[in-house]
């Protein structure tokens, strides 16, 4: 679960911050999984390229548990989003863990 805040810098740019908390099952075997939880914080700039396309450039910190891939990592994110409506969008996100290990995400998102 996460929360965010944004404030306008210019007519097409916002300053954005977010704080999230999550749980992941890691180290799973046939009999059990290790459940770990952690948090992430990020801040950056969101830009409206067109009415439906926006991009984000963010810096963040993740603390996700000892075995979780995001544990104690500084991240840089570049995200591009196409908004179908105010609620649904599709996105592509590139995250650099410790600022050099790439991790890619593509998906559909619902915003409330």
C-alpha positions as CSV (number, residue, x, y, z in Angstrom):
1,X,0.0,0.0,0.0
2,X,1.3,3.4,-0.8
3,X,0.6,7.1,-0.5
4,X,1.8,10.0,-2.6
5,X,1.7,13.8,-2.9
6,X,2.3,16.1,-5.9
7,X,2.4,19.8,-6.3
8,X,2.6,21.9,-9.5
9,X,6.0,23.4,-10.4
10,X,5.0,24.6,-13.9
11,X,1.9,24.0,-16.1
12,X,3.3,20.6,-17.3
13,X,5.6,19.6,-14.4
14,X,4.8,18.4,-10.8
15,X,7.1,17.6,-7.9
16,X,6.1,14.1,-6.7
17,X,6.8,12.2,-3.5
18,X,5.6,8.7,-2.5
19,X,5.9,6.4,0.5
20,X,5.0,2.7,0.2
21,X,4.9,-0.3,2.5
22,X,4.7,-3.9,1.2
23,X,5.2,-7.5,2.0
24,X,6.8,-10.2,-0.2
25,X,7.2,-13.9,0.1
26,X,10.9,-14.7,-0.5
27,X,13.0,-17.8,-0.2
28,X,10.1,-20.1,-0.9
29,X,10.6,-23.8,-0.8
30,X,8.1,-26.6,-1.3
31,X,7.2,-26.5,2.5
32,X,7.4,-22.8,3.4
33,X,8.1,-19.2,2.4
34,X,9.9,-16.5,4.3
35,X,7.6,-13.4,4.5
36,X,9.4,-10.1,4.6
37,X,8.1,-6.5,4.6
38,X,9.6,-3.2,4.0
39,X,9.1,0.3,2.7
40,X,10.2,2.6,-0.1
41,X,10.4,6.4,-0.4
42,X,10.9,8.3,-3.7
43,X,10.8,11.9,-4.9
44,X,11.1,13.4,-8.4
45,X,9.5,15.2,-11.3
46,X,6.4,14.1,-13.3
47,X,6.0,15.7,-16.8
48,X,2.9,15.8,-19.0
49,X,4.3,15.2,-22.5
50,X,0.8,15.2,-24.0
51,X,-2.7,15.1,-22.5
52,X,-2.5,11.3,-22.2
53,X,1.3,10.6,-22.0
54,X,3.4,11.4,-19.0
55,X,6.9,10.6,-17.7
56,X,8.5,10.5,-14.3
57,X,12.1,10.7,-13.2
58,X,12.5,9.7,-9.5
59,X,15.2,9.0,-7.0
60,X,14.3,6.7,-4.1
61,X,15.4,4.4,-1.3
62,X,14.0,0.9,-0.6
63,X,14.4,-1.2,2.6
64,X,12.7,-4.5,1.8
65,X,14.1,-7.1,4.2
66,X,17.3,-9.1,4.2
67,X,16.5,-11.4,1.3
68,X,14.4,-9.1,-0.8
69,X,16.0,-7.7,-3.9
70,X,15.3,-4.1,-3.0
71,X,16.9,-4.3,0.4
72,X,18.7,-1.1,1.4
73,X,19.0,0.1,-2.2
74,X,19.1,3.5,-3.7
75,X,17.1,3.6,-6.9
76,X,16.6,5.8,-10.0
77,X,13.4,5.4,-11.9
78,X,12.3,6.5,-15.3
79,X,8.6,5.8,-16.0
80,X,6.5,6.5,-19.1
81,X,2.7,6.2,-18.8
82,X,-0.2,6.3,-21.3
83,X,-3.5,7.2,-19.5
84,X,-6.6,5.6,-21.0
85,X,-8.7,7.5,-18.4
86,X,-8.3,9.2,-15.0
87,X,-8.5,5.7,-13.5
88,X,-6.7,3.3,-15.9
89,X,-3.3,3.5,-17.5
90,X,-0.5,1.3,-19.0
91,X,3.1,1.9,-18.0
92,X,6.7,1.0,-18.6
93,X,9.1,1.5,-15.7
94,X,12.9,1.2,-15.6
95,X,14.4,1.0,-12.2
96,X,18.1,1.0,-11.5
97,X,18.8,-0.7,-8.2
98,X,21.9,0.8,-6.4
99,X,21.9,3.0,-9.5
100,X,23.4,0.4,-11.8
101,X,21.3,-2.9,-11.7
102,X,18.4,-2.5,-14.2
103,X,14.9,-3.9,-13.4
104,X,12.0,-3.4,-15.8
105,X,8.3,-3.4,-15.1
106,X,5.4,-3.2,-17.6
107,X,1.7,-3.3,-16.6
108,X,-1.8,-1.9,-16.3
109,X,-2.7,0.2,-13.3
110,X,-5.9,1.4,-11.7
111,X,-5.7,4.6,-9.6
112,X,-8.2,5.6,-6.9
